[in-house]
Every structure is written in C-alpha cells, then in structure tokens.
Amino acid sequence: MITTTEALTSIFEDYRGETGEDSTIEHVMTDTRSPQKQSLFIPIAGENFDAHSFLNKAVENGAVATLWEKEKELPEDVPENFPVFFVEDTVKAMQTLAQNYIKNVGPAVVAVTGSNGKTTTKDIAASVLAQKFKTHHTEGNLNNHIGVPLTIFSMPEDTEVAVIEMGMNNAGEIEVLSNIARPDYAIITNIGESHIEQLGSRQNIAGAKMEITKGFHEGSSLIFDGDEPLLRGVEGTACGFRDHVDQRAKGIFLHDEGSRFEVNGEQYEVPLVGKHNVKNALYVVTLAQKLGMDREEIQLGLRRLSMTGMRLEKLTGLNGAHVFNDTYNASPTSMKAVIEFVRMYNTKKHKILVLGDMFELGMHSNELHAQVAEAINPQINAVFTIGGDSKAISDKVAGKFSSITTRHFKDPELLAGQLKELMTEDSIVLIKASRGMKLERIVQSITNE
C-alpha cells in the first residue's frame, strides 16, 4: 500500500470528496491504458496530450482518487464523493508523494548516475545486493523526473535496499531526483560527453552529475570514478585503475565471455566484457562491502547478473557470427570503450564495426565523432558508418589505414546487405549508435535469418 486517501489530506490540503483510512491506494496510474485497481490517478500534461482529459477512463480502470491541477476544469460528471486533490503541478505533486513514500518505507537508498554505464551499474548493484537484502531497482531506464517517482511507487513496503538510476538532460535535474530519494549511497560512473550540446562542457557535465549529492544527509557516501580528473578532490571513495585511488581493480584479465579482477586481494569475476565493465563492477563491489556483504555473497550476485537489453548484448548472427547489439545509446567515451573490447576479442578474428551517429554533441559533434577513430587500428577489418556526423569516423579511418575496409551509408538496408555478404563464422560485428538511430533494425536483419 502506498497510502490512503485520508493520509493524502495531510499532504494535499486542498481537496474535495470523501476520504478515509480504509480507502487504500495500492498503485499510481499515469497511463489509463494500463488498468490499476485501487490506484491514484496522476494526470500529466505533455507536449502532445493532456491526461486530465482521461479522468473518466482512469476511474473505469481502477482509480479511487486523483490529483488535479487547479487551473484545469474538472468534468461535471465527476461524482461529488470522488476524492480530488487540487495541486499547482501534478508532476511536482507526484514527486512530493514519492518523497513521502520512500521516507516511510525507509530502505537504504542507492542512487546511480553517470554519462555512461549507469544502467549497467544499476543492474549489477541490483543483482549483487539481492543476495543479502530485499532489493528493489529501476526497471529499464525509468530514470527521469517522472520515472524515478514511478520506480519508488512500485517499491514493496518490505524493501530493504532501493537502487535508483538517475538520468538528466540539463543541469538541475539530478538535484530534484536526489532530493526525492535522499540517497544513503550514490555512484557516479563517469563523466563523458553526453548532453554536451545542452551543458556546453565536460566541466558543466561533472557539476550536473555531482548534484546527486544534493539530497545527501549525515552519513551518506559517494562512490565515484577516481580516474576522472574532473572529480579529483571530491569527498568519497574513489574507484579505478590508477595508483592514487581508494579502491583499485588489479590483476585484470579480460576474456570473450567476461572479466576477472582483484580488489584488496580478493578475486571477482563478472560475466560482462570490456575493461569499462570491470570499473562498473568495481563500484558495486565497493558499495556491497560498505553494506557489509562478504566476497562469496558479492561473487554470487555477479554470477547471477541479468542485464537490461541492447547494452553490449551478445547474439548469434548469420553463419554463426557473433553480433554485439549495443544500440541503446552512445557517446564518444562509450563508443571508444566498446571498440577496445572488439579489438581484444579473441574468439573471432574478422572484426566489423557498425557505428552510427551520436546525438546531443552540439557544435562539437563532428570533432567528437572524428575522435572515435583514434580507438580504431588494423586489428579491425571493416568500419561501416551510417547517418550524418558518423561519416567523420569512417573518413578518418580511411585516411589512416588502407588495410581497413571503410564505407559510409545512408540506408540501413544497404548496410545490412553489405554485412550479410561479409559475415562468416569467424566474424564479430559490433553495432553501436545513439538510440534515435534505431540500429536495432540492422541487428534484427543480420540475426533473424
């Protein structure tokens, strides 16, 4: 149970209708297409529609009360006894309600942000912590001003640890989310170039990520990328690969099915490929140790890891080729990291990169795309780019390495056709781009035949 209609009167004092302690609210409904019995309807006004228009549908589908923006006209056919709580802004009211609910449940709250790797780190943390605690975590990437409250509302009352992913597009947004959740622990995975179009510089991005500490209370703890110069001097536990950090991953061994590393003399193995994922796992090992977990519990959670899709997802392609679907999102930092993984991949020798545009890079876009080519060397056999700015990658590679086949495409079907001609049993194909490129279409084309 989230609350009762009677309890809502102490949070939202302007209301009409009948309330009571026996009138329970078990769910929150923002989408009337998804029926929820005993739910509080929270209508949100978006750019293309206003959910205030669907109150009657919400009631039909299980709403027992609603929040309502004061400036909106209430339908005349709403029964007099139906509880309506009048607010200035339904989104802000929803955030207030989420803040109250998580405070009442009282779990240890783990907040995760970063330019890259936050969803992966969230998934690792959820798997590891679940070995000792009743754990709730963000599903998919419900990580914004609406998704975080919805994640909190779906949390069972007996939750011991809540792992909450926090994303952003602009400065100030993570501060709002942190003040809702009031983290006991926070992780900043890295500082990349994502959203540089809006924020202008990596320094500003670092400042926006540090907002995750705004909701800290006495005893809260920050875990962060100690290899990032922009975070040097930050108070907390610095994790990384260099000598000066507090928690260092040593003895790193990367293989085609996962990674092995050592922390303070204890060895861990995670079924994720790439050195960047060693660091993501290192954050979680550090977190779990702070929560009193031992090596055996942590390793069991790493072994049982289940990942959100389209993030370096290994698939079987045509002719037995290995296809890595990393089409959910991309930035220069994450793209270079997965290219390094492909270069080091030993199971397959014929290595093909399919790289699409990276969005939200603003005036720096062409330069940042071209910089990705610095991660490519003759260990790669072919580089195919698609879109607009990604052409800078294939152009730069073509100018440096005559041994690498390069080609830029506008049409994904033509690119898929070229891949089908080249793919053999000895091929590894990496497909990566920003989500808006929808390159999963190419993945489907070369894996579903």
Order of alpha helices (4+ residues) and beta strands (2+ residues): beta-alpha-beta-beta-beta-beta-alpha-beta-beta-alpha-beta-alpha-beta-alpha-beta-alpha-beta-alpha-alpha-beta-beta-beta-beta-beta-beta-alpha-alpha-beta-beta-alpha-beta-alpha-beta-alpha-beta-alpha-beta-alpha
